[in-house]
Amino acid sequence: MSQPDPLRRCIVQLSRLPGVGERTAARYAYWLLRQPPAVAEELGQAILTLSASMTRCSVCCDVAAQDPCRRCADPDRDDGLICVVERPQDITAIERSGEFRGRFHVLDGAISPMEGVGPDQLTVRQLLARLSGGAREVLVATDPDVEGDATALYLARLIKPLGLRVTRLAHGIAVGTELEYADRSSVARALEHRREL
């Protein structure tokens, strides 16, 4: 029985990454071959320890190296303003704008009946539990698509009766764009012109 080709195996594994096709994976693999062995070892070690060294923040449900995460532990953030996002990487897009100094909450997705995702699969209960701690506004920053809009309306129906202001990002971000890929000025404009739900 012949041994599998290590180069081919590397290309196949790299092509599993989102947005990486076989040609890009091959470029990465050949690049790794040209590097000193320590580069591949450091990369491999970083990947191996990633899931073991990361946790979920018990406050905002973000992926973090510590619990609570650094944003939840930051005393300079506004406790009265909570920005709700679908995914952890969406926080980066909001932070890049430089316009938001409140707290975050990660839902871990959006309501999507076609994919079998309902409110119970999201971190809605944890969000509602947080709102009794002095929140005054919930900014719903879900993606501007059908699932994101459905999630925003669902959250607004739950939160408004609590007497809190519920806002949504303005459409400075193009419909169909995932928040993590939006440019800085579009995110800043959407934050500045958020609207009541």
Secondary structure, 3 states (H helix, E strand, C coil): CCCCCHHHHHHHHHCCCCCCCHHHHHHHHHHHHHCCHHHHHHHHHHHHHHHHHCEECCCCCCEECCCCCHHHHCCCCEEEEEEEECCHHHHHHHHHHCCCCEEEEECCCCCEHHHCECHHHCCHHHHHHHHHHCCCEEEECCCCCHHHHHHHHHHHHHHHHHCCEEEECCCCCCCCCCHHHCCHHHHHHHHHCCEEC
